[in-house]
Amino acid sequence: MSDINKRSFDFALRIIKLCQFLSKTYSLENNILAKQLLRSGTSIGANVEEAQAGQSRSDFIHKMSIALKEARETNYWLRLLEASEILPKEKLIDLLKESEEIKKIIGAIIVSSKKS
């Protein structure tokens, strides 16, 4: 399993646990945010996995580009949770850092794949 596959999978697990925690509060806002975060946060790894089976370089780049979009969206939802003070920064700092790193890795993979 490549580094980005493992990291996006592990990140998705952490997102699932965060969303489970958010959903236990039963507030409408938390449930809406949890659903959005769950969709985008788990989609990153799914698209990375799909890219591995791409039928062409173009297909690989396309699927990795979708993974990057999902990583950017996930980062947005995490920043929103922090800014709205739904969760304290301490609970989100590691996830925010990892989402930034995942974005950079996927972006570099895309750039590298376009050059090859």
MOPAC internal coordinates of N, CA, C and O (Angstrom, degrees):
PM7 1SCF
backbone

  N    0.0000 0     0.00 0     0.00 0    0    0    0
  C    1.4610 1     0.00 0     0.00 0    1    0    0
  C    1.5327 1   107.96 1     0.00 0    2    1    0
  O    1.2310 1   120.61 1   -51.00 1    3    2    1
  N    1.3290 1   116.45 1   129.00 1    3    2    1
  C    1.4571 1   119.62 1  -179.08 1    5    3    2
  C    1.5310 1   110.79 1   -72.16 1    6    5    3
  O    1.2310 1   121.53 1   -15.12 1    7    6    5
  N    1.3065 1   114.68 1   164.88 1    7    6    5
  C    1.4676 1   120.92 1  -178.74 1    9    7    6
  C    1.5249 1   111.66 1   -56.95 1   10    9    7
  O    1.2310 1   120.10 1   133.41 1   11   10    9
  N    1.3348 1   117.41 1   -46.59 1   11   10    9
  C    1.4730 1   119.23 1  -177.57 1   13   11   10
  C    1.5245 1   110.76 1   -69.19 1   14   13   11
  O    1.2310 1   119.81 1   146.96 1   15   14   13
  N    1.3150 1   117.96 1   -33.04 1   15   14   13
  C    1.4702 1   119.81 1   176.24 1   17   15   14
  C    1.5280 1   110.17 1   -62.85 1   18   17   15
  O    1.2310 1   121.20 1   131.24 1   19   18   17
  N    1.3298 1   115.31 1   -48.76 1   19   18   17
  C    1.4670 1   119.98 1  -178.65 1   21   19   18
  C    1.5233 1   110.76 1   -65.01 1   22   21   19
  O    1.2310 1   120.39 1   134.13 1   23   22   21
  N    1.3185 1   116.87 1   -45.87 1   23   22   21
  C    1.4593 1   119.89 1  -177.46 1   25   23   22
  C    1.5242 1   111.64 1   -64.44 1   26   25   23
  O    1.2310 1   120.10 1   138.40 1   27   26   25
  N    1.3260 1   117.41 1   -41.60 1   27   26   25
  C    1.4651 1   118.99 1  -179.78 1   29   27   26
  C    1.5283 1   111.22 1   -69.54 1   30   29   27
  O    1.2310 1   120.32 1   146.83 1   31   30   29
  N    1.3399 1   116.99 1   -33.17 1   31   30   29
  C    1.4699 1   120.64 1   176.23 1   33   31   30
  C    1.5268 1   110.60 1   -67.15 1   34   33   31
  O    1.2310 1   120.75 1   130.62 1   35   34   33
  N    1.3282 1   116.17 1   -49.38 1   35   34   33
  C    1.4728 1   120.67 1   179.32 1   37   35   34
  C    1.5305 1   110.96 1   -62.21 1   38   37   35
  O    1.2310 1   120.58 1   141.63 1   39   38   37
  N    1.3235 1   116.50 1   -38.37 1   39   38   37
  C    1.4594 1   121.13 1   177.92 1   41   39   38
  C    1.5321 1   110.03 1   -62.68 1   42   41   39
  O    1.2310 1   120.60 1   136.89 1   43   42   41
  N    1.3331 1   116.46 1   -43.11 1   43   42   41
  C    1.4727 1   120.73 1   178.80 1   45   43   42
  C    1.5323 1   110.73 1   -60.42 1   46   45   43
  O    1.2310 1   120.26 1   139.69 1   47   46   45
  N    1.3200 1   117.10 1   -40.31 1   47   46   45
  C    1.4722 1   119.92 1   177.77 1   49   47   46
  C    1.5306 1   110.97 1   -60.61 1   50   49   47
  O    1.2310 1   121.06 1   137.15 1   51   50   49
  N    1.3237 1   115.57 1   -42.85 1   51   50   49
  C    1.4682 1   119.98 1   179.33 1   53   51   50
  C    1.5261 1   110.95 1   -65.96 1   54   53   51
  O    1.2310 1   120.39 1   143.08 1   55   54   53
  N    1.3121 1   116.86 1   -36.92 1   55   54   53
  C    1.4656 1   121.25 1   177.80 1   57   55   54
  C    1.5263 1   109.84 1   -65.70 1   58   57   55
  O    1.2310 1   120.14 1   138.26 1   59   58   57
  N    1.3166 1   117.33 1   -41.74 1   59   58   57
  C    1.4710 1   121.07 1   178.57 1   61   59   58
  C    1.5299 1   109.74 1   -58.93 1   62   61   59
  O    1.2310 1   120.55 1   134.00 1   63   62   61
  N    1.3217 1   116.55 1   -46.00 1   63   62   61
  C    1.4671 1   120.14 1  -179.31 1   65   63   62
  C    1.5275 1   111.49 1   -64.75 1   66   65   63
  O    1.2310 1   120.23 1   140.56 1   67   66   65
  N    1.3137 1   117.16 1   -39.44 1   67   66   65
  C    1.4692 1   120.24 1   177.25 1   69   67   66
  C    1.5223 1   110.47 1   -63.80 1   70   69   67
  O    1.2310 1   120.35 1   137.48 1   71   70   69
  N    1.3186 1   116.94 1   -42.52 1   71   70   69
  C    1.4673 1   120.85 1  -179.80 1   73   71   70
  C    1.5257 1   111.69 1   -67.10 1   74   73   71
  O    1.2310 1   120.43 1   144.50 1   75   74   73
  N    1.3200 1   116.79 1   -35.50 1   75   74   73
  C    1.4679 1   119.82 1   174.87 1   77   75   74
  C    1.5281 1   109.60 1   -61.87 1   78   77   75
  O    1.2310 1   120.58 1   136.39 1   79   78   77
  N    1.3103 1   116.51 1   -43.61 1   79   78   77
  C    1.4630 1   121.39 1   177.87 1   81   79   78
  C    1.5265 1   110.73 1   -61.87 1   82   81   79
  O    1.2310 1   120.05 1   133.43 1   83   82   81
  N    1.3259 1   117.51 1   -46.57 1   83   82   81
  C    1.4679 1   121.36 1  -179.66 1   85   83   82
  C    1.5296 1   111.62 1   -61.87 1   86   85   83
  O    1.2310 1   120.65 1   139.54 1   87   86   85
  N    1.3149 1   116.36 1   -40.46 1   87   86   85
  C    1.4674 1   120.61 1  -177.55 1   89   87   86
  C    1.5216 1   113.15 1   -68.39 1   90   89   87
  O    1.2310 1   119.91 1   157.80 1   91   90   89
  N    1.3201 1   117.77 1   -22.20 1   91   90   89
  C    1.4658 1   120.53 1  -179.86 1   93   91   90
  C    1.5241 1   112.61 1   -70.62 1   94   93   91
  O    1.2310 1   120.14 1   164.37 1   95   94   93
  N    1.3242 1   117.33 1   -15.63 1   95   94   93
  C    1.4670 1   119.58 1  -178.62 1   97   95   94
  C    1.5206 1   112.51 1   -80.89 1   98   97   95
  O    1.2310 1   120.75 1   162.40 1   99   98   97
  N    1.3291 1   116.17 1   -17.60 1   99   98   97
  C    1.4664 1   122.34 1   176.38 1  101   99   98
  C    1.5294 1   115.00 1    62.55 1  102  101   99
  O    1.2310 1   119.24 1  -161.11 1  103  102  101
  N    1.3069 1   119.05 1    18.89 1  103  102  101
  C    1.4587 1   118.24 1   173.90 1  105  103  102
  C    1.5223 1   108.12 1   -88.39 1  106  105  103
  O    1.2310 1   120.58 1   -32.46 1  107  106  105
  N    1.3094 1   116.50 1   147.54 1  107  106  105
  C    1.4633 1   122.08 1  -178.20 1  109  107  106
  C    1.5286 1   110.75 1   -58.65 1  110  109  107
  O    1.2310 1   120.75 1   135.08 1  111  110  109
  N    1.3210 1   116.16 1   -44.92 1  111  110  109
  C    1.4656 1   120.36 1  -179.01 1  113  111  110
  C    1.5289 1   110.88 1   -61.05 1  114  113  111
  O    1.2310 1   120.58 1   132.54 1  115  114  113
  N    1.3057 1   116.50 1   -47.46 1  115  114  113
  C    1.4631 1   120.26 1  -178.72 1  117  115  114
  C    1.5201 1   111.63 1   -61.94 1  118  117  115
  O    1.2310 1   120.46 1   138.81 1  119  118  117
  N    1.3216 1   116.73 1   -41.19 1  119  118  117
  C    1.4590 1   119.85 1  -179.89 1  121  119  118
  C    1.5240 1   111.74 1   -66.61 1  122  121  119
  O    1.2310 1   120.16 1   140.05 1  123  122  121
  N    1.3172 1   117.31 1   -39.95 1  123  122  121
  C    1.4672 1   120.77 1   178.31 1  125  123  122
  C    1.5242 1   110.16 1   -65.59 1  126  125  123
  O    1.2310 1   120.83 1   132.28 1  127  126  125
  N    1.3303 1   116.01 1   -47.72 1  127  126  125
  C    1.4633 1   119.91 1   179.26 1  129  127  126
  C    1.5271 1   111.19 1   -63.01 1  130  129  127
  O    1.2310 1   120.48 1   139.60 1  131  130  129
  N    1.3198 1   116.68 1   -40.40 1  131  130  129
  C    1.4706 1   120.50 1   179.72 1  133  131  130
  C    1.5260 1   110.55 1   -61.72 1  134  133  131
  O    1.2310 1   119.87 1   138.28 1  135  134  133
  N    1.3207 1   117.85 1   -41.72 1  135  134  133
  C    1.4675 1   120.63 1  -179.73 1  137  135  134
  C    1.5193 1   111.32 1   -65.11 1  138  137  135
  O    1.2310 1   120.74 1   136.81 1  139  138  137
  N    1.3340 1   116.19 1   -43.19 1  139  138  137
  C    1.4663 1   119.72 1   179.30 1  141  139  138
  C    1.5236 1   110.49 1   -63.83 1  142  141  139
  O    1.2310 1   120.72 1   133.54 1  143  142  141
  N    1.3237 1   116.23 1   -46.46 1  143  142  141
  C    1.4546 1   122.14 1  -179.40 1  145  143  142
  C    1.5260 1   110.82 1   -63.47 1  146  145  143
  O    1.2310 1   120.39 1   138.32 1  147  146  145
  N    1.3188 1   116.86 1   -41.68 1  147  146  145
  C    1.4621 1   121.02 1   179.79 1  149  147  146
  C    1.5228 1   111.09 1   -62.35 1  150  149  147
  O    1.2310 1   120.43 1   136.36 1  151  150  149
  N    1.3197 1   116.78 1   -43.64 1  151  150  149
  C    1.4706 1   120.34 1  -179.77 1  153  151  150
  C    1.5222 1   111.43 1   -61.70 1  154  153  151
  O    1.2310 1   120.93 1   127.70 1  155  154  153
  N    1.3224 1   115.83 1   -52.30 1  155  154  153
  C    1.4667 1   118.60 1  -175.12 1  157  155  154
  C    1.5321 1   111.24 1   -72.84 1  158  157  155
  O    1.2310 1   120.08 1   140.27 1  159  158  157
  N    1.3169 1   117.45 1   -39.73 1  159  158  157
  C    1.4626 1   121.16 1  -175.97 1  161  159  158
  C    1.5191 1   114.04 1   -67.24 1  162  161  159
  O    1.2310 1   120.46 1   149.21 1  163  162  161
  N    1.3169 1   116.73 1   -30.79 1  163  162  161
  C    1.4664 1   119.56 1   178.23 1  165  163  162
  C    1.5244 1   111.38 1   -89.85 1  166  165  163
  O    1.2310 1   120.40 1   160.44 1  167  166  165
  N    1.3084 1   116.85 1   -19.56 1  167  166  165
  C    1.4610 1   121.34 1  -179.68 1  169  167  166
  C    1.5256 1   112.79 1   -72.59 1  170  169  167
  O    1.2310 1   120.58 1   154.16 1  171  170  169
  N    1.3265 1   116.49 1   -25.84 1  171  170  169
  C    1.4689 1   119.69 1  -179.90 1  173  171  170
  C    1.5219 1   109.81 1   -56.12 1  174  173  171
  O    1.2310 1   120.64 1   122.87 1  175  174  173
  N    1.3200 1   116.39 1   -57.13 1  175  174  173
  C    1.4585 1   121.35 1  -178.08 1  177  175  174
  C    1.5191 1   113.19 1   -63.96 1  178  177  175
  O    1.2310 1   120.67 1   143.77 1  179  178  177
  N    1.3143 1   116.32 1   -36.23 1  179  178  177
  C    1.4621 1   119.56 1   178.98 1  181  179  178
  C    1.5271 1   110.59 1   -62.39 1  182  181  179
  O    1.2310 1   120.58 1   138.71 1  183  182  181
  N    1.3204 1   116.51 1   -41.29 1  183  182  181
  C    1.4644 1   119.91 1   179.40 1  185  183  182
  C    1.5277 1   112.13 1   -72.93 1  186  185  183
  O    1.2310 1   120.41 1   146.05 1  187  186  185
  N    1.3247 1   116.83 1   -33.95 1  187  186  185
  C    1.4704 1   119.92 1   174.92 1  189  187  186
  C    1.5307 1   109.07 1   -62.76 1  190  189  187
  O    1.2310 1   120.64 1   135.97 1  191  190  189
  N    1.3218 1   116.38 1   -44.03 1  191  190  189
  C    1.4747 1   120.50 1   178.18 1  193  191  190
  C    1.5266 1   111.02 1   -61.58 1  194  193  191
  O    1.2310 1   120.58 1   135.48 1  195  194  193
  N    1.3403 1   116.51 1   -44.52 1  195  194  193
  C    1.4584 1   120.29 1   178.92 1  197  195  194
  C    1.5116 1   111.30 1   -61.38 1  198  197  195
  O    1.2310 1   120.67 1   140.88 1  199  198  197
  N    1.3295 1   116.32 1   -39.12 1  199  198  197
  C    1.4643 1   120.63 1  -179.09 1  201  199  198
  C    1.5219 1   110.94 1   -60.67 1  202  201  199
  O    1.2310 1   120.28 1   145.11 1  203  202  201
  N    1.3327 1   117.08 1   -34.89 1  203  202  201
  C    1.4574 1   121.17 1  -179.61 1  205  203  202
  C    1.5264 1   111.44 1   -60.33 1  206  205  203
  O    1.2310 1   120.90 1   153.39 1  207  206  205
  N    1.3197 1   115.89 1   -26.61 1  207  206  205
  C    1.4639 1   120.47 1   179.95 1  209  207  206
  C    1.5284 1   111.29 1  -103.60 1  210  209  207
  O    1.2310 1   120.68 1  -160.82 1  211  210  209
  N    1.3277 1   116.31 1    19.18 1  211  210  209
  C    1.4613 1   120.37 1  -179.49 1  213  211  210
  C    1.5189 1   111.51 1   -55.88 1  214  213  211
  O    1.2310 1   121.04 1   -36.19 1  215  214  213
  N    1.3084 1   115.61 1   143.81 1  215  214  213
  C    1.4631 1   121.04 1  -177.11 1  217  215  214
  C    1.5227 1   112.44 1   -80.80 1  218  217  215
  O    1.2310 1   120.97 1   165.70 1  219  218  217
  N    1.3260 1   115.75 1   -14.30 1  219  218  217
  C    1.4572 1   120.79 1   179.21 1  221  219  218
  C    1.5251 1   108.10 1  -156.94 1  222  221  219
  O    1.2310 1   120.73 1    -8.76 1  223  222  221
  N    1.3177 1   116.20 1   171.24 1  223  222  221
  C    1.4617 1   119.74 1   176.70 1  225  223  222
  C    1.5272 1   109.80 1   -61.68 1  226  225  223
  O    1.2310 1   120.90 1   140.11 1  227  226  225
  N    1.3187 1   115.88 1   -39.89 1  227  226  225
  C    1.4654 1   120.67 1   178.95 1  229  227  226
  C    1.5324 1   110.92 1   -61.57 1  230  229  227
  O    1.2310 1   120.58 1   137.40 1  231  230  229
  N    1.3236 1   116.50 1   -42.60 1  231  230  229
  C    1.4640 1   121.43 1   178.64 1  233  231  230
  C    1.5289 1   110.35 1   -64.41 1  234  233  231
  O    1.2310 1   120.74 1   137.26 1  235  234  233
  N    1.3504 1   116.20 1   -42.74 1  235  234  233
  C    1.4618 1   121.39 1   177.26 1  237  235  234
  C    1.5321 1   110.33 1   -58.22 1  238  237  235
  O    1.2310 1   120.40 1   130.73 1  239  238  237
  N    1.3149 1   116.83 1   -49.27 1  239  238  237
  C    1.4720 1   121.80 1  -179.13 1  241  239  238
  C    1.5261 1   110.49 1   -62.18 1  242  241  239
  O    1.2310 1   120.65 1   138.56 1  243  242  241
  N    1.3144 1   116.36 1   -41.44 1  243  242  241
  C    1.4685 1   120.67 1   179.70 1  245  243  242
  C    1.5349 1   111.12 1   -60.72 1  246  245  243
  O    1.2310 1   120.47 1   133.20 1  247  246  245
  N    1.3221 1   116.71 1   -46.80 1  247  246  245
  C    1.4692 1   120.12 1  -178.55 1  249  247  246
  C    1.5272 1   111.44 1   -69.67 1  250  249  247
  O    1.2310 1   120.35 1   143.39 1  251  250  249
  N    1.3194 1   116.93 1   -36.61 1  251  250  249
  C    1.4682 1   119.32 1   176.06 1  253  251  250
  C    1.5365 1   110.18 1   -67.31 1  254  253  251
  O    1.2310 1   120.25 1   146.88 1  255  254  253
  N    1.3175 1   117.12 1   -33.12 1  255  254  253
  C    1.4692 1   120.88 1   176.96 1  257  255  254
  C    1.5249 1   110.78 1   -65.90 1  258  257  255
  O    1.2310 1   120.43 1   143.05 1  259  258  257
  N    1.3169 1   116.78 1   -36.95 1  259  258  257
  C    1.4691 1   120.67 1   175.35 1  261  259  258
  C    1.5305 1   109.08 1   -65.71 1  262  261  259
  O    1.2310 1   120.22 1   137.83 1  263  262  261
  N    1.3247 1   117.19 1   -42.17 1  263  262  261
  C    1.4735 1   120.82 1   177.71 1  265  263  262
  C    1.5272 1   110.09 1   -59.74 1  266  265  263
  O    1.2310 1   120.25 1   139.55 1  267  266  265
  N    1.3247 1   117.14 1   -40.45 1  267  266  265
  C    1.4644 1   120.81 1   178.05 1  269  267  266
  C    1.5258 1   111.36 1   -64.24 1  270  269  267
  O    1.2310 1   120.39 1   137.93 1  271  270  269
  N    1.3151 1   116.87 1   -42.07 1  271  270  269
  C    1.4748 1   120.14 1   177.29 1  273  271  270
  C    1.5290 1   110.90 1   -60.83 1  274  273  271
  O    1.2310 1   120.95 1   138.16 1  275  274  273
  N    1.3219 1   115.79 1   -41.84 1  275  274  273
  C    1.4631 1   120.12 1   179.48 1  277  275  274
  C    1.5310 1   110.70 1   -67.12 1  278  277  275
  O    1.2310 1   120.26 1   143.06 1  279  278  277
  N    1.3267 1   117.10 1   -36.94 1  279  278  277
  C    1.4667 1   120.80 1   177.41 1  281  279  278
  C    1.5324 1   110.46 1   -65.10 1  282  281  279
  O    1.2310 1   120.64 1   139.66 1  283  282  281
  N    1.3174 1   116.38 1   -40.34 1  283  282  281
  C    1.4719 1   120.30 1   177.67 1  285  283  282
  C    1.5380 1   110.19 1   -64.36 1  286  285  283
  O    1.2310 1   120.64 1   138.04 1  287  286  285
  N    1.3285 1   116.37 1   -41.96 1  287  286  285
  C    1.4652 1   119.91 1   179.27 1  289  287  286
  C    1.5301 1   110.61 1   -65.17 1  290  289  287
  O    1.2310 1   120.46 1   137.72 1  291  290  289
  N    1.3041 1   116.72 1   -42.28 1  291  290  289
  C    1.4631 1   120.86 1   178.52 1  293  291  290
  C    1.5165 1   110.58 1   -60.13 1  294  293  291
  O    1.2310 1   120.69 1   136.02 1  295  294  293
  N    1.3175 1   116.28 1   -43.98 1  295  294  293
  C    1.4637 1   121.04 1   177.81 1  297  295  294
  C    1.5277 1   110.25 1   -59.85 1  298  297  295
  O    1.2310 1   120.39 1   140.97 1  299  298  297
  N    1.3252 1   116.86 1   -39.03 1  299  298  297
  C    1.4708 1   121.51 1   177.50 1  301  299  298
  C    1.5337 1   110.98 1   -60.59 1  302  301  299
  O    1.2310 1   120.46 1   131.78 1  303  302  301
  N    1.3279 1   116.73 1   -48.22 1  303  302  301
  C    1.4747 1   119.77 1  -178.36 1  305  303  302
  C    1.5244 1   110.98 1   -64.57 1  306  305  303
  O    1.2310 1   120.24 1   141.77 1  307  306  305
  N    1.3070 1   117.14 1   -38.23 1  307  306  305
  C    1.4734 1   120.12 1   177.45 1  309  307  306
  C    1.5288 1   110.87 1   -64.66 1  310  309  307
  O    1.2310 1   120.36 1   137.40 1  311  310  309
  N    1.3343 1   116.92 1   -42.60 1  311  310  309
  C    1.4701 1   120.21 1   178.25 1  313  311  310
  C    1.5228 1   110.69 1   -64.75 1  314  313  311
  O    1.2310 1   120.70 1   144.25 1  315  314  313
  N    1.3295 1   116.27 1   -35.75 1  315  314  313
  C    1.4629 1   120.34 1   178.66 1  317  315  314
  C    1.5300 1   110.99 1   -67.17 1  318  317  315
  O    1.2310 1   120.34 1   139.05 1  319  318  317
  N    1.3053 1   116.95 1   -40.95 1  319  318  317
  C    1.4757 1   120.61 1   176.56 1  321  319  318
  C    1.5197 1   110.53 1   -60.24 1  322  321  319
  O    1.2310 1   120.74 1   140.52 1  323  322  321
  N    1.3153 1   116.20 1   -39.48 1  323  322  321
  C    1.4616 1   120.42 1   179.27 1  325  323  322
  C    1.5283 1   111.18 1   -70.04 1  326  325  323
  O    1.2310 1   120.21 1   130.79 1  327  326  325
  N    1.3322 1   117.20 1   -49.21 1  327  326  325
  C    1.4655 1   121.65 1  -176.46 1  329  327  326
  C    1.5253 1   112.58 1   -64.76 1  330  329  327
  O    1.2310 1   120.67 1   147.02 1  331  330  329
  N    1.3273 1   116.33 1   -32.98 1  331  330  329
  C    1.4684 1   120.42 1   179.98 1  333  331  330
  C    1.5253 1   112.15 1   -81.30 1  334  333  331
  O    1.2310 1   121.08 1   173.46 1  335  334  333
  N    1.3279 1   115.55 1    -6.54 1  335  334  333
  C    1.4583 1   123.24 1  -179.85 1  337  335  334
  C    1.5270 1   113.38 1    63.72 1  338  337  335
  O    1.2310 1   121.29 1  -155.18 1  339  338  337
  N    1.3221 1   115.13 1    24.82 1  339  338  337
  C    1.4613 1   119.49 1   173.91 1  341  339  338
  C    1.5198 1   108.75 1   -67.66 1  342  341  339
  O    1.2310 1   121.24 1   142.05 1  343  342  341
  N    1.3303 1   115.23 1   -37.95 1  343  342  341
  C    1.4600 1   121.32 1   174.53 1  345  343  342
  C    1.5237 1   108.42 1  -128.11 1  346  345  343
  O    1.2310 1   120.28 1   -35.94 1  347  346  345
  N    1.3156 1   117.08 1   144.06 1  347  346  345
  C    1.4632 1   119.26 1   178.12 1  349  347  346
  C    1.5319 1   111.16 1   -69.61 1  350  349  347
  O    1.2310 1   121.37 1   -28.83 1  351  350  349
  N    1.3117 1   114.98 1   151.17 1  351  350  349
  C    1.4651 1   121.17 1  -178.65 1  353  351  350
  C    1.5241 1   112.01 1   -53.67 1  354  353  351
  O    1.2310 1   120.22 1   142.63 1  355  354  353
  N    1.3288 1   117.19 1   -37.37 1  355  354  353
  C    1.4597 1   120.81 1  -178.55 1  357  355  354
  C    1.5250 1   112.21 1   -58.07 1  358  357  355
  O    1.2310 1   120.26 1   146.43 1  359  358  357
  N    1.3300 1   117.11 1   -33.57 1  359  358  357
  C    1.4646 1   120.79 1  -178.95 1  361  359  358
  C    1.5238 1   111.90 1   -76.96 1  362  361  359
  O    1.2310 1   120.65 1   160.29 1  363  362  361
  N    1.3345 1   116.36 1   -19.71 1  363  362  361
  C    1.4541 1   120.06 1  -174.10 1  365  363  362
  C    1.5204 1   114.52 1  -108.13 1  366  365  363
  O    1.2310 1   120.16 1   165.02 1  367  366  365
  N    1.3081 1   117.31 1   -14.98 1  367  366  365
  C    1.4617 1   120.29 1  -170.80 1  369  367  366
  C    1.5234 1   113.44 1   -57.62 1  370  369  367
  O    1.2310 1   119.73 1   137.28 1  371  370  369
  N    1.3241 1   118.11 1   -42.72 1  371  370  369
  C    1.4699 1   120.36 1   179.45 1  373  371  370
  C    1.5295 1   111.99 1   -67.56 1  374  373  371
  O    1.2310 1   120.65 1   139.53 1  375  374  373
  N    1.3294 1   116.35 1   -40.47 1  375  374  373
  C    1.4641 1   119.75 1   178.18 1  377  375  374
  C    1.5304 1   110.74 1   -66.65 1  378  377  375
  O    1.2310 1   120.27 1   139.71 1  379  378  377
  N    1.3144 1   117.10 1   -40.29 1  379  378  377
  C    1.4671 1   120.59 1   177.60 1  381  379  378
  C    1.5296 1   110.46 1   -62.33 1  382  381  379
  O    1.2310 1   120.71 1   136.44 1  383  382  381
  N    1.3072 1   116.24 1   -43.56 1  383  382  381
  C    1.4650 1   120.65 1   179.25 1  385  383  382
  C    1.5294 1   110.27 1   -62.88 1  386  385  383
  O    1.2310 1   120.61 1   134.14 1  387  386  385
  N    1.3123 1   116.44 1   -45.86 1  387  386  385
  C    1.4628 1   120.00 1  -179.39 1  389  387  386
  C    1.5294 1   111.07 1   -65.46 1  390  389  387
  O    1.2310 1   119.95 1   142.08 1  391  390  389
  N    1.3186 1   117.69 1   -37.92 1  391  390  389
  C    1.4725 1   118.97 1   178.97 1  393  391  390
  C    1.5253 1   110.43 1   -65.13 1  394  393  391
  O    1.2310 1   120.03 1   143.02 1  395  394  393
  N    1.3269 1   117.55 1   -36.98 1  395  394  393
  C    1.4631 1   121.25 1   176.44 1  397  395  394
  C    1.5248 1   110.58 1   -64.13 1  398  397  395
  O    1.2310 1   120.35 1   136.03 1  399  398  397
  N    1.3185 1   116.94 1   -43.97 1  399  398  397
  C    1.4614 1   121.02 1  -179.33 1  401  399  398
  C    1.5285 1   111.45 1   -66.30 1  402  401  399
  O    1.2310 1   120.49 1   139.96 1  403  402  401
  N    1.3185 1   116.67 1   -40.04 1  403  402  401
  C    1.4634 1   120.74 1   177.76 1  405  403  402
  C    1.5262 1   110.02 1   -62.80 1  406  405  403
  O    1.2310 1   120.16 1   137.45 1  407  406  405
  N    1.3300 1   117.31 1   -42.55 1  407  406  405
  C    1.4676 1   120.56 1   176.93 1  409  407  406
  C    1.5222 1   110.64 1   -58.32 1  410  409  407
  O    1.2310 1   120.44 1   134.61 1  411  410  409
  N    1.3257 1   116.76 1   -45.39 1  411  410  409
  C    1.4693 1   120.85 1  -178.84 1  413  411  410
  C    1.5267 1   111.67 1   -64.45 1  414  413  411
  O    1.2310 1   120.56 1   137.31 1  415  414  413
  N    1.3174 1   116.54 1   -42.69 1  415  414  413
  C    1.4689 1   120.40 1  -179.58 1  417  415  414
  C    1.5259 1   110.42 1   -63.77 1  418  417  415
  O    1.2310 1   120.64 1   131.56 1  419  418  417
  N    1.3172 1   116.38 1   -48.44 1  419  418  417
  C    1.4650 1   119.68 1  -179.02 1  421  419  418
  C    1.5266 1   110.16 1   -64.10 1  422  421  419
  O    1.2310 1   120.51 1   138.63 1  423  422  421
  N    1.3147 1   116.63 1   -41.37 1  423  422  421
  C    1.4659 1   119.96 1   177.47 1  425  423  422
  C    1.5184 1   111.42 1   -59.51 1  426  425  423
  O    1.2310 1   120.31 1   137.22 1  427  426  425
  N    1.3238 1   117.02 1   -42.78 1  427  426  425
  C    1.4664 1   121.35 1   178.98 1  429  427  426
  C    1.5304 1   110.98 1   -65.86 1  430  429  427
  O    1.2310 1   120.08 1   142.13 1  431  430  429
  N    1.3179 1   117.44 1   -37.87 1  431  430  429
  C    1.4678 1   121.08 1   177.40 1  433  431  430
  C    1.5195 1   109.98 1   -62.43 1  434  433  431
  O    1.2310 1   120.46 1   136.87 1  435  434  433
  N    1.3289 1   116.73 1   -43.13 1  435  434  433
  C    1.4566 1   121.23 1   179.67 1  437  435  434
  C    1.5289 1   110.78 1   -62.84 1  438  437  435
  O    1.2310 1   120.59 1   131.52 1  439  438  437
  N    1.3247 1   116.48 1   -48.48 1  439  438  437
  C    1.4729 1   120.91 1   179.90 1  441  439  438
  C    1.5249 1   110.38 1   -59.83 1  442  441  439
  O    1.2310 1   120.70 1   134.08 1  443  442  441
  N    1.3158 1   116.27 1   -45.92 1  443  442  441
  C    1.4572 1   121.33 1  -179.69 1  445  443  442
  C    1.5418 1   110.99 1   -62.67 1  446  445  443
  O    1.2310 1   120.59 1   138.59 1  447  446  445
  N    1.3132 1   116.48 1   -41.41 1  447  446  445
  C    1.4613 1   120.85 1  -179.15 1  449  447  446
  C    1.5238 1   111.63 1   -67.57 1  450  449  447
  O    1.2310 1   120.04 1   146.69 1  451  450  449
  N    1.3090 1   117.53 1   -33.31 1  451  450  449
  C    1.4626 1   120.77 1   178.34 1  453  451  450
  C    1.5249 1   111.26 1   -70.92 1  454  453  451
  O    1.2310 1   120.08 1   150.18 1  455  454  453
  N    1.3291 1   117.46 1   -29.82 1  455  454  453
  C    1.4589 1   121.77 1  -179.36 1  457  455  454
  C    1.5184 1   112.16 1   -77.80 1  458  457  455
  O    1.2310 1   120.43 1   151.17 1  459  458  457
  N    1.3299 1   116.78 1   -28.83 1  459  458  457
  C    1.4733 1   120.39 1  -175.63 1  461  459  458
  C    1.5094 1   111.88 1   -69.41 1  462  461  459
  O    1.2310 1   120.10 1   180.00 1  463  462  461

